[in-house]
Amino acid sequence: MKPTAPETGPVKRFHRMVFGGLQKNSFIDYPGKISCVLFLRGCNFHCPYCHNPDLVTGDLSQTPFIKENEIFDFLKGRKSLLEGVVITGGEPTLSDDLIPICEKIRSMGFSVKLDTNGSRPEVIEQIIRLDAIDYLAMDIKTDPSRYAPLIKKHFDPAVIFESIRIIMSSGLPYEFRTTCVRPFIDEESVKRIGKIIQGARLYALQKFQNQDKVLNPEFFVGRQSCFSDREMMDLKRCAEPWVKTCIVR
């Protein structure tokens, strides 16, 4: 029997951005820039291997959160030390005020990188059109035809195809990335993703570390979910004929 993602009911959107955490310094999250990372609460996917389980829910009572004014006070004090701000999640495109927040951060002189799961292409298109971000990173969880039921019980893969199209035609620096974890990823699914994003500037294959603090640790009981270093290179060889650059992280 194939593993399925839990049924989570209607997608919850947030009128105000719900900050779930702040990483004050990062040298790896924004390519070529020293950045901080803003973590947003709330996600419409419930991937069992998610390493930020506290961010999946938008319930403010579950974990400490940071107020918006505290975020901007922090940024004001870091103007000479930071070059960029990464907005990640959770899923940032669920927040109705994502665009004004990005515009405010950019007005302070920071570049903005947005991490997204690609589930809301209309928001991605709008934020590009309004010139509110500088870099896009989209997670491709598996072959889009396998999102249902692996990632979400009911899901239209056309949404992922549309986000990919929008990002690749945006003119912005971007990357696609896949966390490599069984049973979501195998050589055939990586080949399929490579063909879908053919010509992409950067495709990153990320090695899954099977830690206890994931969204659904029970999902991995009795499973061999991690890929070895050699297997990761095999996956890389499956993707690299289709894209300009393929890397393993």
C-alpha positions in Angstrom: 0.0 0.0 0.0 1.3 3.4 -0.9 1.9 5.9 1.9 -0.4 8.8 1.9 -0.3 12.3 3.3 -2.9 13.1 6.0 -6.1 14.8 5.0 -5.8 18.3 6.5 -9.1 20.0 5.4 -9.4 23.5 3.9 -6.2 25.5 3.3 -5.9 28.2 6.0 -4.7 31.6 4.8 -3.4 34.3 7.1 -4.4 38.0 6.8 -1.4 39.0 8.8 2.0 37.4 8.5 2.7 35.0 11.4 6.4 35.1 12.3 7.6 31.8 13.8 11.3 32.4 14.1 14.3 34.4 13.1 17.8 33.1 12.2 20.0 36.2 12.7 22.8 35.2 10.4 23.2 32.8 7.5 26.0 32.3 4.9 24.2 29.5 3.0 20.5 30.3 2.6 20.8 33.2 0.1 23.4 32.4 -2.6 26.2 34.9 -2.6 24.8 37.0 0.3 25.0 37.3 4.0 21.4 37.1 5.2 19.0 36.5 8.0 16.1 34.1 7.7 12.5 34.8 8.6 10.4 31.7 9.3 6.7 32.0 8.8 4.0 29.9 10.4 1.4 27.9 8.4 1.6 25.5 5.5 -0.8 23.9 3.1 1.4 20.8 2.7 2.1 18.4 5.5 5.2 16.6 4.3 6.1 13.9 6.9 9.8 14.7 6.5 9.4 18.4 7.2 12.2 19.6 9.6 10.2 22.6 10.8 7.1 20.9 12.3 6.3 23.8 14.6 5.8 26.0 11.6 3.2 23.9 9.8 0.4 25.2 12.0 -0.6 28.8 12.2 -1.7 28.4 15.9 0.1 31.1 17.8 -0.4 29.3 21.1 1.9 26.4 20.2 5.3 28.1 19.9 6.8 31.5 20.6 6.4 34.1 17.8 8.0 37.4 17.0 6.1 40.6 16.5 6.5 42.5 13.2 7.9 45.6 14.9 10.6 43.5 16.5 11.6 42.1 13.1 12.0 45.6 11.6 13.8 46.9 14.6 16.3 44.0 14.2 16.7 44.8 10.5 17.3 48.5 11.1 20.2 47.5 13.5 21.7 45.1 10.9 21.8 47.4 7.8 25.6 47.4 7.8 26.0 43.7 8.5 23.3 41.9 6.3 22.8 42.0 2.5 19.7 39.9 2.2 16.6 38.6 3.9 15.2 35.1 3.3 11.5 34.6 3.8 10.7 30.9 4.3 8.2 28.8 6.1 5.9 27.2 6.5 4.6 28.6 3.2 5.0 32.3 2.8 2.5 32.7 -0.1 -0.4 31.9 2.3 0.1 35.3 4.0 -2.0 38.1 2.5 0.5 40.7 3.5 3.6 39.0 2.0 4.0 41.5 -0.8 3.9 44.7 1.4 6.3 43.1 3.8 8.7 42.2 1.0 8.4 45.8 -0.4 9.1 47.2 3.1 12.2 45.0 3.5 13.5 46.0 0.1 12.9 49.7 0.8 15.4 49.3 3.7 18.1 48.3 1.2 18.0 44.5 1.6 17.6 42.0 -1.2 14.7 39.5 -0.6 14.8 35.8 -1.4 11.5 33.9 -1.2 11.2 30.2 -0.6 8.0 28.6 -1.8 6.4 25.2 -2.4 4.8 26.5 -5.6 1.2 25.9 -4.5 0.0 29.4 -5.2 1.3 30.4 -8.7 -1.0 33.5 -8.7 0.8 34.9 -5.7 4.2 34.1 -7.3 3.2 35.9 -10.5 2.0 38.9 -8.6 5.0 39.3 -6.5 7.2 39.1 -9.6 5.1 41.6 -11.5 5.3 44.1 -8.6 9.1 43.6 -8.4 9.0 42.8 -4.7 11.6 40.1 -4.6 15.1 39.5 -5.9 15.5 35.7 -5.8 13.1 32.7 -5.9 13.6 29.2 -4.6 10.9 26.6 -5.2 10.7 23.2 -3.7 9.6 20.4 -6.0 8.6 17.6 -3.7 8.5 14.8 -6.2 7.2 14.1 -9.7 4.1 16.5 -9.8 1.9 13.6 -10.9 2.7 11.9 -7.5 1.8 14.9 -5.2 -1.5 13.2 -4.7 -1.6 11.2 -2.5 2.0 11.4 -1.4 2.1 15.1 -0.5 -1.6 16.1 -0.3 -4.5 13.8 -0.7 -6.2 15.9 -3.3 -3.9 18.1 -5.4 -3.9 19.3 -9.1 -0.3 18.9 -10.5 -1.1 21.7 -13.0 -0.5 24.1 -10.1 3.1 23.0 -9.8 3.6 23.2 -13.6 2.3 26.7 -13.7 4.6 27.9 -10.9 7.6 26.4 -12.6 6.6 28.1 -15.9 6.2 31.5 -14.1 9.5 31.2 -12.3 11.5 30.1 -15.3 10.2 33.0 -17.4 10.5 35.6 -14.6 14.0 36.9 -15.5 14.9 36.7 -11.8 17.7 34.5 -10.3 16.0 31.3 -9.2 16.6 27.7 -8.2 14.5 24.6 -7.9 15.3 22.1 -5.2 14.2 18.6 -4.1 14.7 17.0 -0.7 15.7 13.5 -1.5 13.8 11.1 0.7 12.3 7.7 0.0 9.5 6.9 -1.0 9.0 10.4 -2.5 12.1 10.3 -4.6 13.8 7.8 -6.8 15.8 7.9 -10.0 12.7 7.9 -12.2 11.1 10.8 -10.4 14.3 12.8 -10.6 14.5 12.2 -14.3 10.9 13.3 -14.6 11.5 16.5 -12.6 14.6 17.2 -14.7 12.6 17.0 -17.9 9.9 19.2 -16.5 12.4 22.0 -15.6 14.5 21.5 -18.7 16.9 24.4 -19.1 16.6 25.6 -15.5 19.5 27.6 -14.3 20.0 25.6 -11.0 18.5 22.4 -9.6 19.6 21.4 -6.1 19.2 17.9 -4.7 19.2 18.1 -0.9 20.2 15.1 1.2 17.6 14.2 3.8 18.9 13.6 7.3 16.6 11.3 9.1 16.2 13.1 12.4 13.7 12.6 15.1 12.3 16.1 14.9 10.3 15.8 11.8 6.6 16.4 11.3 5.6 12.7 11.2 8.4 10.5 12.6 6.1 7.5 12.7 6.0 7.6 8.9 9.7 6.6 8.8 9.6 3.7 11.3 10.9 0.6 9.6 11.8 2.5 6.4 15.2 3.1 4.8 14.5 6.7 3.8 17.9 8.3 3.4 20.1 8.2 0.4 23.8 7.5 0.7 26.4 9.9 -0.7 26.9 7.6 -3.7 23.2 7.3 -4.3 22.9 11.1 -4.2 25.5 11.3 -7.0 23.5 8.8 -8.9 20.4 11.0 -8.6 22.5 14.0 -9.7 23.5 12.1 -12.8 19.8 11.5 -13.6 19.0 15.3 -13.5 22.1 17.0 -14.8 21.5 16.3 -18.5 18.3 18.4 -18.3 19.4 21.5 -16.4 22.2 24.0 -16.7 23.6 23.3 -13.2 22.7 20.5 -10.8 24.3 20.3 -7.3 24.0 18.2 -4.2 23.6 19.9 -0.9 
